[in-house]
């Protein structure tokens, strides 16, 4: 796990082809832009949590 403090317009590279740009926001809301190839699956945590209906499986999802 990596925890960072970043400024607006800074970005992270994951590998050679995934770029995450921090666009700004407020204390509780952050706007980001993800630039990745179409074959890279990007899913928000809320979507993952809503897909899982079994309580045991839901308990296995990471909590941050």
PDB file of N, H, CA, C and O in Angstrom:
ATOM      1  N   UNK A   1       0.859  -1.175   0.000  1.00  0.00           N
ATOM      2  CA  UNK A   1       0.000   0.000   0.000  1.00  0.00           C
ATOM      3  C   UNK A   1       0.897   1.227   0.000  1.00  0.00           C
ATOM      4  O   UNK A   1       1.856   1.303   0.768  1.00  0.00           O
ATOM      5  N   UNK A   2       0.592   2.165  -0.843  1.00  0.00           N
ATOM      6  H   UNK A   2      -0.188   2.104  -1.467  1.00  0.00           H
ATOM      7  CA  UNK A   2       1.326   3.425  -0.945  1.00  0.00           C
ATOM      8  C   UNK A   2       0.362   4.564  -0.677  1.00  0.00           C
ATOM      9  O   UNK A   2      -0.698   4.645  -1.299  1.00  0.00           O
ATOM     10  N   UNK A   3       0.726   5.447   0.249  1.00  0.00           N
ATOM     11  H   UNK A   3       1.587   5.381   0.754  1.00  0.00           H
ATOM     12  CA  UNK A   3      -0.116   6.607   0.571  1.00  0.00           C
ATOM     13  C   UNK A   3       0.679   7.862   0.252  1.00  0.00           C
ATOM     14  O   UNK A   3       1.815   8.016   0.703  1.00  0.00           O
ATOM     15  N   UNK A   4       0.075   8.773  -0.538  1.00  0.00           N
ATOM     16  H   UNK A   4      -0.847   8.648  -0.904  1.00  0.00           H
ATOM     17  CA  UNK A   4       0.770   9.964  -1.011  1.00  0.00           C
ATOM     18  C   UNK A   4      -0.038  11.221  -0.761  1.00  0.00           C
ATOM     19  O   UNK A   4      -1.264  11.177  -0.659  1.00  0.00           O
ATOM     20  N   UNK A   5       0.650  12.329  -0.665  1.00  0.00           N
ATOM     21  H   UNK A   5       1.646  12.365  -0.748  1.00  0.00           H
ATOM     22  CA  UNK A   5       0.029  13.643  -0.714  1.00  0.00           C
ATOM     23  C   UNK A   5       0.423  14.245  -2.052  1.00  0.00           C
ATOM     24  O   UNK A   5       1.607  14.330  -2.375  1.00  0.00           O
ATOM     25  N   UNK A   6      -0.561  14.658  -2.824  1.00  0.00           N
ATOM     26  H   UNK A   6      -1.524  14.588  -2.561  1.00  0.00           H
ATOM     27  CA  UNK A   6      -0.280  15.165  -4.166  1.00  0.00           C
ATOM     28  C   UNK A   6      -0.924  16.527  -4.358  1.00  0.00           C
ATOM     29  O   UNK A   6      -1.845  16.907  -3.635  1.00  0.00           O
ATOM     30  N   UNK A   7      -0.428  17.240  -5.331  1.00  0.00           N
ATOM     31  H   UNK A   7       0.321  16.931  -5.918  1.00  0.00           H
ATOM     32  CA  UNK A   7      -0.984  18.541  -5.694  1.00  0.00           C
ATOM     33  C   UNK A   7      -1.812  18.398  -6.966  1.00  0.00           C
ATOM     34  O   UNK A   7      -1.678  17.423  -7.706  1.00  0.00           O
ATOM     35  N   UNK A   8      -2.661  19.380  -7.204  1.00  0.00           N
ATOM     36  H   UNK A   8      -2.769  20.172  -6.603  1.00  0.00           H
ATOM     37  CA  UNK A   8      -3.462  19.402  -8.419  1.00  0.00           C
ATOM     38  C   UNK A   8      -2.552  19.344  -9.637  1.00  0.00           C
ATOM     39  O   UNK A   8      -1.502  19.985  -9.677  1.00  0.00           O
ATOM     40  N   UNK A   9      -2.964  18.577 -10.614  1.00  0.00           N
ATOM     41  H   UNK A   9      -3.817  18.057 -10.582  1.00  0.00           H
ATOM     42  CA  UNK A   9      -2.265  18.372 -11.887  1.00  0.00           C
ATOM     43  C   UNK A   9      -1.069  17.428 -11.773  1.00  0.00           C
ATOM     44  O   UNK A   9      -0.435  17.137 -12.788  1.00  0.00           O
ATOM     45  N   UNK A  10      -0.737  16.940 -10.578  1.00  0.00           N
ATOM     46  H   UNK A  10      -1.252  17.176  -9.754  1.00  0.00           H
ATOM     47  CA  UNK A  10       0.290  15.909 -10.477  1.00  0.00           C
ATOM     48  C   UNK A  10      -0.305  14.602 -10.980  1.00  0.00           C
ATOM     49  O   UNK A  10      -1.525  14.451 -11.040  1.00  0.00           O
ATOM     50  N   UNK A  11       0.550  13.668 -11.339  1.00  0.00           N
ATOM     51  H   UNK A  11       1.541  13.790 -11.291  1.00  0.00           H
ATOM     52  CA  UNK A  11       0.045  12.391 -11.824  1.00  0.00           C
ATOM     53  C   UNK A  11       0.937  11.252 -11.373  1.00  0.00           C
ATOM     54  O   UNK A  11       2.092  11.452 -10.995  1.00  0.00           O
ATOM     55  N   UNK A  12       0.381  10.062 -11.422  1.00  0.00           N
ATOM     56  H   UNK A  12      -0.557   9.899 -11.729  1.00  0.00           H
ATOM     57  CA  UNK A  12       1.101   8.827 -11.148  1.00  0.00           C
ATOM     58  C   UNK A  12       1.091   7.987 -12.410  1.00  0.00           C
ATOM     59  O   UNK A  12       0.114   7.986 -13.158  1.00  0.00           O
ATOM     60  N   UNK A  13       2.165   7.283 -12.641  1.00  0.00           N
ATOM     61  H   UNK A  13       2.959   7.283 -12.033  1.00  0.00           H
ATOM     62  CA  UNK A  13       2.223   6.313 -13.726  1.00  0.00           C
ATOM     63  C   UNK A  13       2.235   4.925 -13.103  1.00  0.00           C
ATOM     64  O   UNK A  13       2.997   4.659 -12.174  1.00  0.00           O
ATOM     65  N   UNK A  14       1.392   4.048 -13.615  1.00  0.00           N
ATOM     66  H   UNK A  14       0.773   4.264 -14.370  1.00  0.00           H
ATOM     67  CA  UNK A  14       1.389   2.653 -13.211  1.00  0.00           C
ATOM     68  C   UNK A  14       1.825   1.865 -14.430  1.00  0.00           C
ATOM     69  O   UNK A  14       1.108   1.778 -15.427  1.00  0.00           O
ATOM     70  N   UNK A  15       3.002   1.299 -14.330  1.00  0.00           N
ATOM     71  H   UNK A  15       3.584   1.370 -13.519  1.00  0.00           H
ATOM     72  CA  UNK A  15       3.585   0.653 -15.493  1.00  0.00           C
ATOM     73  C   UNK A  15       3.906   1.705 -16.540  1.00  0.00           C
ATOM     74  O   UNK A  15       4.175   2.861 -16.212  1.00  0.00           O
ATOM     75  N   UNK A  16       3.877   1.299 -17.792  1.00  0.00           N
ATOM     76  H   UNK A  16       3.658   0.360 -18.058  1.00  0.00           H
ATOM     77  CA  UNK A  16       4.191   2.217 -18.887  1.00  0.00           C
ATOM     78  C   UNK A  16       2.955   2.828 -19.535  1.00  0.00           C
ATOM     79  O   UNK A  16       3.076   3.737 -20.356  1.00  0.00           O
ATOM     80  N   UNK A  17       1.751   2.334 -19.174  1.00  0.00           N
ATOM     81  H   UNK A  17       1.653   1.595 -18.507  1.00  0.00           H
ATOM     82  CA  UNK A  17       0.597   2.755 -19.956  1.00  0.00           C
ATOM     83  C   UNK A  17      -0.629   3.199 -19.157  1.00  0.00           C
ATOM     84  O   UNK A  17      -1.681   3.430 -19.751  1.00  0.00           O
ATOM     85  N   UNK A  18      -0.532   3.325 -17.835  1.00  0.00           N
ATOM     86  H   UNK A  18       0.323   3.137 -17.352  1.00  0.00           H
ATOM     87  CA  UNK A  18      -1.664   3.804 -17.037  1.00  0.00           C
ATOM     88  C   UNK A  18      -1.231   5.071 -16.312  1.00  0.00           C
ATOM     89  O   UNK A  18      -0.259   5.071 -15.557  1.00  0.00           O
ATOM     90  N   UNK A  19      -1.968   6.150 -16.553  1.00  0.00           N
ATOM     91  H   UNK A  19      -2.758   6.150 -17.167  1.00  0.00           H
ATOM     92  CA  UNK A  19      -1.661   7.451 -15.950  1.00  0.00           C
ATOM     93  C   UNK A  19      -2.872   7.912 -15.152  1.00  0.00           C
ATOM     94  O   UNK A  19      -3.990   7.932 -15.668  1.00  0.00           O
ATOM     95  N   UNK A  20      -2.650   8.284 -13.885  1.00  0.00           N
ATOM     96  H   UNK A  20      -1.742   8.267 -13.466  1.00  0.00           H
ATOM     97  CA  UNK A  20      -3.705   8.804 -13.022  1.00  0.00           C
ATOM     98  C   UNK A  20      -3.368  10.249 -12.708  1.00  0.00           C
ATOM     99  O   UNK A  20      -2.345  10.534 -12.086  1.00  0.00           O
ATOM    100  N   UNK A  21      -4.240  11.173 -13.145  1.00  0.00           N
ATOM    101  H   UNK A  21      -5.071  10.942 -13.651  1.00  0.00           H
ATOM    102  CA  UNK A  21      -4.024  12.610 -12.955  1.00  0.00           C
ATOM    103  C   UNK A  21      -4.968  13.099 -11.863  1.00  0.00           C
ATOM    104  O   UNK A  21      -6.159  12.792 -11.882  1.00  0.00           O
ATOM    105  N   UNK A  22      -4.436  13.857 -10.915  1.00  0.00           N
ATOM    106  H   UNK A  22      -3.467  14.107 -10.898  1.00  0.00           H
ATOM    107  CA  UNK A  22      -5.227  14.418  -9.821  1.00  0.00           C
ATOM    108  C   UNK A  22      -5.685  15.811 -10.232  1.00  0.00           C
ATOM    109  O   UNK A  22      -4.865  16.710 -10.421  1.00  0.00           O
ATOM    110  N   UNK A  23      -6.994  15.985 -10.370  1.00  0.00           N
ATOM    111  H   UNK A  23      -7.660  15.255 -10.216  1.00  0.00           H
ATOM    112  CA  UNK A  23      -7.548  17.230 -10.897  1.00  0.00           C
ATOM    113  C   UNK A  23      -7.970  18.210  -9.810  1.00  0.00           C
ATOM    114  O   UNK A  23      -8.238  19.374 -10.105  1.00  0.00           O
ATOM    115  N   UNK A  24      -8.033  17.766  -8.576  1.00  0.00           N
ATOM    116  H   UNK A  24      -7.815  16.820  -8.337  1.00  0.00           H
ATOM    117  CA  UNK A  24      -8.426  18.645  -7.479  1.00  0.00           C
ATOM    118  C   UNK A  24      -9.645  18.108  -6.774  1.00  0.00           C
ATOM    119  O   UNK A  24     -10.057  16.969  -6.992  1.00  0.00           O
ATOM    120  N   UNK A  25     -10.216  18.933  -5.930  1.00  0.00           N
ATOM    121  H   UNK A  25      -9.882  19.859  -5.753  1.00  0.00           H
ATOM    122  CA  UNK A  25     -11.402  18.519  -5.210  1.00  0.00           C
ATOM    123  C   UNK A  25     -11.493  19.203  -3.864  1.00  0.00           C
ATOM    124  O   UNK A  25     -10.907  20.264  -3.643  1.00  0.00           O
ATOM    125  N   UNK A  26     -12.236  18.578  -2.969  1.00  0.00           N
ATOM    126  H   UNK A  26     -12.711  17.717  -3.148  1.00  0.00           H
ATOM    127  CA  UNK A  26     -12.424  19.097  -1.620  1.00  0.00           C
ATOM    128  C   UNK A  26     -11.905  18.065  -0.626  1.00  0.00           C
ATOM    129  O   UNK A  26     -11.292  17.068  -1.010  1.00  0.00           O
ATOM    130  N   UNK A  27     -12.156  18.314   0.649  1.00  0.00           N
ATOM    131  H   UNK A  27     -12.654  19.123   0.961  1.00  0.00           H
ATOM    132  CA  UNK A  27     -11.676  17.401   1.685  1.00  0.00           C
ATOM    133  C   UNK A  27     -12.210  15.980   1.495  1.00  0.00           C
ATOM    134  O   UNK A  27     -11.474  15.013   1.693  1.00  0.00           O
ATOM    135  N   UNK A  28     -13.462  15.848   1.120  1.00  0.00           N
ATOM    136  H   UNK A  28     -14.060  16.633   0.959  1.00  0.00           H
ATOM    137  CA  UNK A  28     -14.087  14.528   1.020  1.00  0.00           C
ATOM    138  C   UNK A  28     -14.285  14.019  -0.400  1.00  0.00           C
ATOM    139  O   UNK A  28     -14.699  12.876  -0.590  1.00  0.00           O
ATOM    140  N   UNK A  29     -14.000  14.836  -1.389  1.00  0.00           N
ATOM    141  H   UNK A  29     -13.664  15.765  -1.235  1.00  0.00           H
ATOM    142  CA  UNK A  29     -14.218  14.438  -2.780  1.00  0.00           C
ATOM    143  C   UNK A  29     -12.990  14.802  -3.601  1.00  0.00           C
ATOM    144  O   UNK A  29     -12.503  15.931  -3.549  1.00  0.00           O
ATOM    145  N   UNK A  30     -12.501  13.834  -4.356  1.00  0.00           N
ATOM    146  H   UNK A  30     -12.897  12.917  -4.398  1.00  0.00           H
ATOM    147  CA  UNK A  30     -11.324  14.039  -5.184  1.00  0.00           C
ATOM    148  C   UNK A  30     -11.683  13.724  -6.625  1.00  0.00           C
ATOM    149  O   UNK A  30     -12.314  12.705  -6.905  1.00  0.00           O
ATOM    150  N   UNK A  31     -11.286  14.590  -7.531  1.00  0.00           N
ATOM    151  H   UNK A  31     -10.773  15.418  -7.303  1.00  0.00           H
ATOM    152  CA  UNK A  31     -11.500  14.342  -8.959  1.00  0.00           C
ATOM    153  C   UNK A  31     -10.195  13.833  -9.545  1.00  0.00           C
ATOM    154  O   UNK A  31      -9.138  14.435  -9.355  1.00  0.00           O
ATOM    155  N   UNK A  32     -10.279  12.726 -10.255  1.00  0.00           N
ATOM    156  H   UNK A  32     -11.137  12.237 -10.410  1.00  0.00           H
ATOM    157  CA  UNK A  32      -9.107  12.171 -10.920  1.00  0.00           C
ATOM    158  C   UNK A  32      -9.466  11.867 -12.365  1.00  0.00           C
ATOM    159  O   UNK A  32     -10.638  11.783 -12.734  1.00  0.00           O
ATOM    160  N   UNK A  33      -8.428  11.705 -13.169  1.00  0.00           N
ATOM    161  H   UNK A  33      -7.476  11.774 -12.870  1.00  0.00           H
ATOM    162  CA  UNK A  33      -8.602  11.276 -14.547  1.00  0.00           C
ATOM    163  C   UNK A  33      -7.690  10.071 -14.740  1.00  0.00           C
ATOM    164  O   UNK A  33      -6.513  10.117 -14.384  1.00  0.00           O
ATOM    165  N   UNK A  34      -8.224   9.007 -15.294  1.00  0.00           N
ATOM    166  H   UNK A  34      -9.180   8.970 -15.583  1.00  0.00           H
ATOM    167  CA  UNK A  34      -7.442   7.802 -15.538  1.00  0.00           C
ATOM    168  C   UNK A  34      -7.289   7.641 -17.040  1.00  0.00           C
ATOM    169  O   UNK A  34      -8.274   7.568 -17.774  1.00  0.00           O
ATOM    170  N   UNK A  35      -6.052   7.586 -17.483  1.00  0.00           N
ATOM    171  H   UNK A  35      -5.251   7.645 -16.887  1.00  0.00           H
ATOM    172  CA  UNK A  35      -5.743   7.368 -18.894  1.00  0.00           C
ATOM    173  C   UNK A  35      -5.116   5.981 -18.992  1.00  0.00           C
ATOM    174  O   UNK A  35      -3.984   5.769 -18.557  1.00  0.00           O
ATOM    175  N   UNK A  36      -5.860   5.043 -19.565  1.00  0.00           N
ATOM    176  H   UNK A  36      -6.780   5.216 -19.918  1.00  0.00           H
ATOM    177  CA  UNK A  36      -5.400   3.661 -19.642  1.00  0.00           C
ATOM    178  C   UNK A  36      -5.905   3.028 -20.937  1.00  0.00           C
ATOM    179  O   UNK A  36      -6.900   3.476 -21.508  1.00  0.00           O
ATOM    180  N   UNK A  37      -5.216   1.989 -21.395  1.00  0.00           N
ATOM    181  H   UNK A  37      -4.408   1.625 -20.931  1.00  0.00           H
ATOM    182  CA  UNK A  37      -5.695   1.269 -22.575  1.00  0.00           C
ATOM    183  C   UNK A  37      -7.068   0.649 -22.307  1.00  0.00           C
ATOM    184  O   UNK A  37      -7.430   0.394 -21.158  1.00  0.00           O
ATOM    185  N   UNK A  38      -7.816   0.413 -23.366  1.00  0.00           N
ATOM    186  H   UNK A  38      -7.522   0.620 -24.299  1.00  0.00           H
ATOM    187  CA  UNK A  38      -9.167  -0.131 -23.222  1.00  0.00           C
ATOM    188  C   UNK A  38      -9.178  -1.525 -22.604  1.00  0.00           C
ATOM    189  O   UNK A  38     -10.186  -1.929 -22.025  1.00  0.00           O
ATOM    190  N   UNK A  39      -8.082  -2.264 -22.714  1.00  0.00           N
ATOM    191  H   UNK A  39      -7.263  -1.936 -23.184  1.00  0.00           H
ATOM    192  CA  UNK A  39      -8.066  -3.617 -22.154  1.00  0.00           C
ATOM    193  C   UNK A  39      -7.797  -3.634 -20.646  1.00  0.00           C
ATOM    194  O   UNK A  39      -7.808  -4.704 -20.038  1.00  0.00           O
ATOM    195  N   UNK A  40      -7.553  -2.469 -20.031  1.00  0.00           N
ATOM    196  H   UNK A  40      -7.544  -1.600 -20.525  1.00  0.00           H
ATOM    197  CA  UNK A  40      -7.358  -2.381 -18.584  1.00  0.00           C
ATOM    198  C   UNK A  40      -8.719  -2.138 -17.938  1.00  0.00           C
ATOM    199  O   UNK A  40      -9.389  -1.151 -18.239  1.00  0.00           O
ATOM    200  N   UNK A  41      -9.119  -3.039 -17.055  1.00  0.00           N
ATOM    201  H   UNK A  41      -8.574  -3.841 -16.810  1.00  0.00           H
ATOM    202  CA  UNK A  41     -10.416  -2.952 -16.388  1.00  0.00           C
ATOM    203  C   UNK A  41     -10.305  -2.004 -15.198  1.00  0.00           C
ATOM    204  O   UNK A  41      -9.499  -2.237 -14.297  1.00  0.00           O
ATOM    205  N   UNK A  42     -11.109  -0.934 -15.184  1.00  0.00           N
ATOM    206  H   UNK A  42     -11.764  -0.745 -15.916  1.00  0.00           H
ATOM    207  CA  UNK A  42     -11.118   0.046 -14.101  1.00  0.00           C
ATOM    208  C   UNK A  42     -12.533   0.077 -13.535  1.00  0.00           C
ATOM    209  O   UNK A  42     -13.484   0.407 -14.243  1.00  0.00           O
ATOM    210  N   UNK A  43     -12.669  -0.270 -12.249  1.00  0.00           N
ATOM    211  H   UNK A  43     -11.896  -0.538 -11.673  1.00  0.00           H
ATOM    212  CA  UNK A  43     -13.980  -0.359 -11.613  1.00  0.00           C
ATOM    213  C   UNK A  43     -13.922   0.337 -10.261  1.00  0.00           C
ATOM    214  O   UNK A  43     -13.010   0.088  -9.473  1.00  0.00           O
ATOM    215  N   UNK A  44     -14.887   1.208  -9.987  1.00  0.00           N
ATOM    216  H   UNK A  44     -15.629   1.411 -10.627  1.00  0.00           H
ATOM    217  CA  UNK A  44     -14.978   1.886  -8.689  1.00  0.00           C
ATOM    218  C   UNK A  44     -15.341   0.890  -7.595  1.00  0.00           C
ATOM    219  O   UNK A  44     -16.010  -0.112  -7.847  1.00  0.00           O
ATOM    220  N   UNK A  45     -14.895   1.178  -6.383  1.00  0.00           N
ATOM    221  H   UNK A  45     -14.352   1.993  -6.178  1.00  0.00           H
ATOM    222  CA  UNK A  45     -15.167   0.283  -5.254  1.00  0.00           C
ATOM    223  C   UNK A  45     -16.664   0.119  -5.006  1.00  0.00           C
ATOM    224  O   UNK A  45     -17.116  -0.977  -4.674  1.00  0.00           O
ATOM    225  N   UNK A  46     -17.433   1.187  -5.161  1.00  0.00           N
ATOM    226  H   UNK A  46     -17.065   2.078  -5.430  1.00  0.00           H
ATOM    227  CA  UNK A  46     -18.876   1.084  -4.912  1.00  0.00           C
ATOM    228  C   UNK A  46     -19.539   0.130  -5.896  1.00  0.00           C
ATOM    229  O   UNK A  46     -20.489  -0.567  -5.538  1.00  0.00           O
ATOM    230  N   UNK A  47     -19.057   0.091  -7.112  1.00  0.00           N
ATOM    231  H   UNK A  47     -18.285   0.657  -7.403  1.00  0.00           H
ATOM    232  CA  UNK A  47     -19.606  -0.833  -8.107  1.00  0.00           C
ATOM    233  C   UNK A  47     -19.260  -2.265  -7.719  1.00  0.00           C
ATOM    234  O   UNK A  47     -20.109  -3.153  -7.801  1.00  0.00           O
ATOM    235  N   UNK A  48     -18.017  -2.494  -7.298  1.00  0.00           N
ATOM    236  H   UNK A  48     -17.328  -1.772  -7.232  1.00  0.00           H
ATOM    237  CA  UNK A  48     -17.621  -3.835  -6.862  1.00  0.00           C
ATOM    238  C   UNK A  48     -18.462  -4.295  -5.681  1.00  0.00           C
ATOM    239  O   UNK A  48     -18.934  -5.431  -5.653  1.00  0.00           O
ATOM    240  N   UNK A  49     -18.650  -3.414  -4.710  1.00  0.00           N
ATOM    241  H   UNK A  49     -18.267  -2.490  -4.733  1.00  0.00           H
ATOM    242  CA  UNK A  49     -19.427  -3.765  -3.518  1.00  0.00           C
ATOM    243  C   UNK A  49     -20.874  -4.083  -3.868  1.00  0.00           C
ATOM    244  O   UNK A  49     -21.470  -4.975  -3.265  1.00  0.00           O
ATOM    245  N   UNK A  50     -21.446  -3.371  -4.828  1.00  0.00           N
ATOM    246  H   UNK A  50     -20.962  -2.646  -5.317  1.00  0.00           H
ATOM    247  CA  UNK A  50     -22.835  -3.614  -5.216  1.00  0.00           C
ATOM    248  C   UNK A  50     -22.999  -4.902  -6.014  1.00  0.00           C
ATOM    249  O   UNK A  50     -24.080  -5.491  -6.017  1.00  0.00           O
ATOM    250  N   UNK A  51     -21.952  -5.342  -6.685  1.00  0.00           N
ATOM    251  H   UNK A  51     -21.074  -4.863  -6.683  1.00  0.00           H
ATOM    252  CA  UNK A  51     -22.017  -6.578  -7.470  1.00  0.00           C
ATOM    253  C   UNK A  51     -22.017  -7.811  -6.578  1.00  0.00           C
ATOM    254  O   UNK A  51     -22.611  -8.833  -6.922  1.00  0.00           O
ATOM    255  N   UNK A  52     -21.349  -7.713  -5.429  1.00  0.00           N
ATOM    256  H   UNK A  52     -20.867  -6.883  -5.149  1.00  0.00           H
ATOM    257  CA  UNK A  52     -21.218  -8.863  -4.533  1.00  0.00           C
ATOM    258  C   UNK A  52     -22.418  -8.896  -3.593  1.00  0.00           C
ATOM    259  O   UNK A  52     -22.660  -7.942  -2.854  1.00  0.00           O
ATOM    260  N   UNK A  53     -23.166  -9.994  -3.624  1.00  0.00           N
ATOM    261  H   UNK A  53     -22.969 -10.769  -4.224  1.00  0.00           H
ATOM    262  CA  UNK A  53     -24.345 -10.101  -2.761  1.00  0.00           C
ATOM    263  C   UNK A  53     -24.115 -11.029  -1.574  1.00  0.00           C
ATOM    264  O   UNK A  53     -24.792 -10.897  -0.554  1.00  0.00           O
ATOM    265  N   UNK A  54     -23.178 -11.959  -1.686  1.00  0.00           N
ATOM    266  H   UNK A  54     -22.628 -12.065  -2.514  1.00  0.00           H
ATOM    267  CA  UNK A  54     -22.892 -12.892  -0.597  1.00  0.00           C
ATOM    268  C   UNK A  54     -22.124 -12.174   0.515  1.00  0.00           C
ATOM    269  O   UNK A  54     -21.060 -11.612   0.254  1.00  0.00           O
ATOM    270  N   UNK A  55     -22.639 -12.179   1.750  1.00  0.00           N
ATOM    271  H   UNK A  55     -23.503 -12.636   1.962  1.00  0.00           H
ATOM    272  CA  UNK A  55     -21.977 -11.465   2.851  1.00  0.00           C
ATOM    273  C   UNK A  55     -20.538 -11.928   3.103  1.00  0.00           C
ATOM    274  O   UNK A  55     -19.681 -11.118   3.455  1.00  0.00           O
ATOM    275  N   UNK A  56     -20.271 -13.221   2.926  1.00  0.00           N
ATOM    276  H   UNK A  56     -20.967 -13.879   2.640  1.00  0.00           H
ATOM    277  CA  UNK A  56     -18.908 -13.727   3.134  1.00  0.00           C
ATOM    278  C   UNK A  56     -17.958 -13.175   2.080  1.00  0.00           C
ATOM    279  O   UNK A  56     -16.826 -12.803   2.391  1.00  0.00           O
ATOM    280  N   UNK A  57     -18.414 -13.121   0.840  1.00  0.00           N
ATOM    281  H   UNK A  57     -19.333 -13.423   0.587  1.00  0.00           H
ATOM    282  CA  UNK A  57     -17.588 -12.568  -0.233  1.00  0.00           C
ATOM    283  C   UNK A  57     -17.396 -11.068  -0.045  1.00  0.00           C
ATOM    284  O   UNK A  57     -16.305 -10.549  -0.280  1.00  0.00           O
ATOM    285  N   UNK A  58     -18.447 -10.368   0.376  1.00  0.00           N
ATOM    286  H   UNK A  58     -19.333 -10.790   0.566  1.00  0.00           H
ATOM    287  CA  UNK A  58     -18.355  -8.929   0.605  1.00  0.00           C
ATOM    288  C   UNK A  58     -17.342  -8.623   1.707  1.00  0.00           C
ATOM    289  O   UNK A  58     -16.642  -7.612   1.641  1.00  0.00           O
ATOM    290  N   UNK A  59     -17.260  -9.483   2.712  1.00  0.00           N
ATOM    291  H   UNK A  59     -17.828 -10.304   2.766  1.00  0.00           H
ATOM    292  CA  UNK A  59     -16.311  -9.294   3.812  1.00  0.00           C
ATOM    293  C   UNK A  59     -14.867  -9.419   3.334  1.00  0.00           C
ATOM    294  O   UNK A  59     -13.960  -8.882   3.970  1.00  0.00           O
ATOM    295  N   UNK A  60     -14.642 -10.116   2.228  1.00  0.00           N
ATOM    296  H   UNK A  60     -15.379 -10.552   1.711  1.00  0.00           H
ATOM    297  CA  UNK A  60     -13.290 -10.294   1.686  1.00  0.00           C
ATOM    298  C   UNK A  60     -12.803  -9.080   0.901  1.00  0.00           C
ATOM    299  O   UNK A  60     -11.606  -8.957   0.640  1.00  0.00           O
ATOM    300  N   UNK A  61     -13.716  -8.178   0.518  1.00  0.00           N
ATOM    301  H   UNK A  61     -14.689  -8.279   0.730  1.00  0.00           H
ATOM    302  CA  UNK A  61     -13.313  -6.987  -0.234  1.00  0.00           C
ATOM    303  C   UNK A  61     -12.444  -6.096   0.645  1.00  0.00           C
ATOM    304  O   UNK A  61     -12.711  -5.970   1.840  1.00  0.00           O
ATOM    305  N   UNK A  62     -11.400  -5.469   0.074  1.00  0.00           N
ATOM    306  H   UNK A  62     -11.183  -5.571  -0.897  1.00  0.00           H
ATOM    307  CA  UNK A  62     -10.528  -4.606   0.886  1.00  0.00           C
ATOM    308  C   UNK A  62     -11.262  -3.388   1.427  1.00  0.00           C
ATOM    309  O   UNK A  62     -12.120  -2.816   0.755  1.00  0.00           O
ATOM    310  N   UNK A  63     -10.918  -3.004   2.632  1.00  0.00           N
ATOM    311  H   UNK A  63     -10.221  -3.469   3.178  1.00  0.00           H
ATOM    312  CA  UNK A  63     -11.471  -1.804   3.271  1.00  0.00           C
ATOM    313  C   UNK A  63     -10.335  -0.816   3.485  1.00  0.00           C
ATOM    314  O   UNK A  63      -9.293  -1.176   4.032  1.00  0.00           O
ATOM    315  N   UNK A  64     -10.531   0.422   3.058  1.00  0.00           N
ATOM    316  H   UNK A  64     -11.378   0.713   2.614  1.00  0.00           H
ATOM    317  CA  UNK A  64      -9.487   1.444   3.232  1.00  0.00           C
ATOM    318  C   UNK A  64     -10.013   2.592   4.022  1.00  0.00           C
ATOM    319  O   UNK A  64      -9.286   3.553   4.274  1.00  0.00           O
TER     320      UNK A  64
END
